[in-house]
Amino acid sequence: MTTVIAFIFMFGLLVFVHEWGHMIFAKRAGMLVREFAIGFGPKIVSFTRNETLYTIRLIPAGGYVRVAGEDPEIIELKPGHHIGLEFNNHGKVEKIIVNNKSKHPNARVIEVEKVDLDHQLIIEGYELDNDEERLTFEVDRKAFFIMDEKETQIAPYDRQFASKTAGQRAMQLFAGPLMNFILAILLFVILGLVQGIPVEEAKLGEIISDTPAEEAGFMENDEVIKIEDNSISTWEEFTTIVRENPNEELTMTVLRDGQEHTLSVVPTEAQAVDQKGEEISIGQIGVRAGFEKSVLGTLQYGFEQTYSVTKLVLTNLGMLITGQVPIDVLSGPVGIYDATDQVVQSGFMNLIMWTAMLSVNLGIINLVPLPALDGGRLLFVGLEKLRGKPVPPEKEGIFHFVGFALLMLLMLVVTWNDIQRLFL
């Protein structure tokens, strides 16, 4: 149950921050944000605030922000349609009743002749009992369609995604991944403030009980300065030698309270996966790195860790694209849940670190120029800038639709691989 709660919290935080970035920059640019959704599929919880419908949906596979003009509007009025109009105190149309007009006895029913809800904001038509006088009605900028008793706010062109400058649209698309990087930095800073930041030296922190390190007599704050004939000055040098020598006795010299002590330890053999996705054997002795606390160092640590994780993800992504690693190494929601279960068991601080790493991963993946992802849509904004005119919407729509279908197929394959790893 703890893992389920942790996974829901982690997933919700990552998606919320990502979509919140999209929404905030959309609203700052004057776009009408129709919906802010966590998850896909049927709605579980929903409420409306400041023109936006907020929803939590059943399938935890992502989220979205629906901005006016990004997809075809649901309601389209054509000449010959019979609609009902309700007016505000200024005499402008505030409600356009599309059907069930009998439920709105105060509505003025007309037959539509012409509609422009993008630029002129007018509706022209004839009353049913007077087809000789053509009437023109001004429409309020925040008027609503009423269809099946559900309200949908109209979106004048200047509130649609396409009306904004290339820079505003690009920023709105980039804001989601940007917020994921900012979240990662904040989480690493929190880690640094709570537990301190790892020191560069091979200084030992926690000695895990019932491990070779405890049996060999290592103590917290010991600094390893030599392994066999190799001088050690960094934590990375220390861990590299330990990992490369499973089941091999190592003689280490440690500095403890200004005195040198010699200890012998045999790293236990453990299984791990290298960058190519191949299983390898590594050595472990059961120690954690030492930590120190520094406000300035903590801020630096937040940026450095985010950079390091970004570099690692990009390297692995490059190896995947070039075929150096198989697709089998990818994990979907099932694999992430299984990994989260293991992380939760190792402590809350590790869960925060895991969340920060996933946040960086989410930010980078969304910037990959693939259809239906933020990177794919940014690509079209860039093409528009180069061509001097936008790509036809129908062609861009087909591109994203096909890409989304392929991404869903990839998700199925990855999920199947996760299930095989768990149960086969």
N, C-alpha and C positions, 0 to 999 in steps of 0.2 A: 504493500500500500504506500509506503514511503517513496518508493521509486516512481509510482504512478503520479503522486502529488508533485514530486520534483520534476518529472518530465513535463507535466502540464504547465507548471510554473515557468520552466526554462523555455519551452516552446512558445508559450504565450508572450513572454518577455521579448524574445527575439523577433517574433512576428509583429508585436505591438510597436516596438521601437522602429522597425523598418517601415511599416505602413504609416506610422505617425510622422515620419520624415516626409514621405510623399504628401500626406494631407496638409501639413503645416505650410510647405512651400507652395502647394497648389492654392491654398487660401490666401497666402501672401501675394500671389500673382493675380488674385481676383477671380480664380476659377471657382465654379460651383462644384463642390464635392458632394456627390449624391449619396455615397455609402462608404463607410469604413468597416471592413469585415475582417474578423479573425476566423480562419477556417473556410471551408467550402461546403456546399450542399444546403440542406434544410436549416432554417433559422432555429436556434435554441432560445436565444435572448435577443431582444431588439428594443431600441428606444431612439427617438429623434431629438436632436439638439442643434440649434444654430444651423438649420437647413440640411444637416447631415444625418442620415440614418446609420446608427451604430449597431452592428450585429455580431453575435458569436454563433458560428455555424458548426454543424455536426462533425465534418471530416477535418481532422487536424493535419492538413497537408499544406498549410501556407495561409495566405490572406490576400487582400486586395483593397485598393482605394479606387472607387469608381468616380471618375471626373466627367462632367458633362461634355459631350462632344467626342469622347474617346471611343465610344461605340454608338451604333445607331440608336436614336431615341425610340422608346417603345411605342409612342402614340404619334400618329401622323394624320392630320386633318386634310381632307380633299374636298373639292367642289361637289356639292350635292349632299354632303353629310348634314344631318340634323343634330344640332347641339344646343345645350342650355347654357345661358350666361348669367352669372351673378356678379354684382357690382359692389365696389367699396364706396366709402363716403366721398371720394373724389370723382365718382362717376366712371372709373376705369374698371375693366373686367378683372375680377380677382379669382373667379372660379369658372372653369370651362367644363361643363358636364357632358361627358362623351356618351354615356348610356345610363339607363335607369333614371331617366329624366323625371318620371312620375314621382320619385322620392324627393324631388326638389321643386315643390309647387311655386316657389317664388322666382324660379329661374325664367329668363326670357328666352324662348325657343326660336332659333333662326335656322335657315338653310344656308349653308356656307357657299360663298362665291369665291372668296380669296382669303388666304391666311398668310401672314408674314410674322412669325414669332421670333425671328432671328435679328432683323434690323429695324423695320418700321414699327413692330409691335402693334399690329392692327388685325382685326377680323372684319371682313366685309360680307354682307349677306342680306337675305330678305326674311322678314317675319312670315310665318306660315299663312297668316290671314291677310297678308299684303305683299304680293309678289311684284309690285310695280315700283316701290320705293327701295332703292338700294341703300342700306345703312352701313356706316363705318363705326366701329367700336375700338377705342384705345384699350390696350391690354397693359395691366400693371406689370412691372419688371419681375415681380415675385408672385405672379399668378400661378394657379395650380390647375392641372388637369385632374378631373375626377372620373376615374374609370373603375367600375366594379366597386365603387365606394372607397377607393384607395387614391390618395393624393400623390401626384408627381409634379414637382415644381418645374416650370418652364425654364429654359436657359437661353437668354439672349446671346447673340454671337460673341459679344465681348466677355462673356463668362464661360466660354467653351475653351477647351484645351487648344484647338487649332488657331484661335485668335491671338494667342500670346506669341511673343518674340521667340526666336530659336533659343536664346539664352535662358529665358524663363522656363520653357518646356524642358530644356536639357537639365536645368537645376532641379526641377520638380522630379524628373526621372532619377537623377543622381542622388537625390536627398535620402532615399531609402537605404542604399548601401552605405552612404556617408554616416548615417546614424548608427549603423551596425559597427563601424570602425570606432566611432565615439563611445558607444557602449562598451566595446572591448577595452578601450583605454581606461574608462572609469572603473570597470571590474578589476583590472590589473592594479589600479591605484588603490582600490579598496583592499585587495589582497596585501599590497605592500603596507598599508596602514595598520592592518589587523595583525598580520604575522611577520611583518618585516620583509626586506628584500634579500634575495640570495647574495651572499658575498662571492667575490670572484675567486678567492683562495679556496683550497680544498679543506675547508673548515667544516667539521661535522656538526649537524644539528641533532635531531632526534635519533636515538639508537633504538630500533624496533626490537621488541622482546622476542626471544626464541629464534634468533638469527645468528649466522656466523659472526657478525660484528659484536654482538653481545657476548657470545661465548669466548671470543678472542680477547675481550677486555677493553674494547673501544669505549670512550666516554664522550658525552656531549662537550663541544668546544675543542676537542682534539683537532689539530691541524696536520694533515698528512703532508710531509715534506719530501718523502722518498719512498718508492716502491722498487724493491730489489736494487738495481744500480741506477734507476732512473729518478732524477730529481723532479719533484712535482711542485708546480706553482699555481695551478688553476684547478677548479672543480672538474672541468671538462677533461683534463689530462688524467685525473684520478679515475673518473667513471669510465673512460675509454679503456684503460688497462684492466679494470675489474670486469667489464663486459666481455673483453676478448679472452679471458682466462677462466671459464667455468671449470670447476672441479680441480683447479690447479692451485697448489699452496703458494701464497704470496707473502713475502716478508715486507712489512711496512714500518717506516719510521715516522712517529708522530711527535708533535711538539705540544706538551701539556704543562701549563703553568711555568713556562720558560725552560722546562726540562725535556730532553729527548727520550723517547721510549720506543722499543722495538717490539712489534707484535706480529704474529703469524696468523693468517686467516685463509680459509678455503672457500671461495665464492661458490654458492649453490648454482646449479644449472636451471635456467628458466627459458621458456619459449617466448619468442617475440616475432614480429613481422617487420621486414626491412622495407625500404622505399619501393621496391619492386613487387611488394606483396608476397614475397617468399618467406616461409617460416625459417627462423634461425634460432640457434641456441646462444644465450648470453649468460654472463656471470652476474650474480647479485650477492651483496653481503648484508643488506638490511640497514642502511643508513639514509638519512635525509640531509640535504644541504643546510649549512648554517645560515642564519638570517641576522640582519641588522636593521635598525629603524632610523630613517632619515626622511624628513618631509620633502626636501628637494630631490633626494635620491628616489623617493617613491614616485614622484611625478615623472622623472626620467625613466623609471622602471616601467610605468604604464605605456609610454610611447615605444620604448625599446622592445618590450614583449609583443606589442601589437605588430611592430615591424617584423620581428622574428617569425611570428606565426604567419604573417602575410607572405613573407619570403618562402616559407616552407610549403604553404598551400600552392603558391604559384609554381614552385619547382615540381611538386607532385602533379599539378594540373598539366604542366608542360610534358612530363614523362607519360602521362595518360594519353595526351593528344598524339604524341610521336610513337605510341605503341610500346614504350619501354616498360610499362606496367599494364597488366590486363584489366578489363572492366570489372573483373571479379572483386577487385579491391574496394570498389565503391560501396557505400552503405546508404540505405534509405532510412525511413522512419523506424523500421523494425531493428535494423542494426544500431541506429543511434540510441534507441530505447535500451537495447541490451548493454551497450557501452555505458549508458547513463546508470544502469543498475549497478555495474561494477564500480563506477565513480562514487555513487552515493554511499556505498559500503566503505569507501576509503576516507570519507569525511566531507564536511560541508565546504571547507576551503577548496578542496579538489573539485567540488561541483561548481564553485564560482569560476575556477580556472577553466574547466571544461566548457562552461557557458560562454566565457570570453573567446575561447578558441572557435567554438561553433559560430559565434557572432561574426568573427573575421571571415570564416568560411562562407557564411551566407552572403556577406557583403561582396566577396570576390566572385562567387558563382553568379550572382545577379548582374555583375558587370560584364560577364562573358557575352560577346555579341551574337547570341543565339535568339531565334524567334521566341516571342512571348516573354522574354526576360527583359529587365531594364536595359541591359547592354544592347539587346537587339533593337529596342525602340530608340535608344540613343544613336544607334547606327543610322537610322532613318532621319533623325534630326540632322546628323552630320552630312548625310547625302543631300538633304534639302539645301543646306548651307553651300555645298559645293556646286549643285546644279542651279541654284538660284530660284528654284521652285520645288514644291513638295512632290513626293512620290504619290501617284494616284491612290486615294484611300482604299479602293477595292483591291489593288495589287498588294498594298501593305497588309490589308486584312487577311488576304489569302496566305501570305507569307507567315503571319503570326498564327493563323489557324492550323496550318500544316505543321509548323514548328511546335505548337502546343501539343498536338496529337503525338508527335514523335517524342516529346519530353515525357508525356504520360506513359508511352510504351517503354521508354528507358526506366521510368520509375517502377513499372511492373517487373522488369527484368532485375533491377537492383533489389527490389523487395523479395523476389523469388530467391536470389542469391543469399540474402540475409536469412531467410527461412531455412534454406539448405544448411547454412553454417550452424544454425541453432539446433536443428533436429536430425540432420543426417550424419 
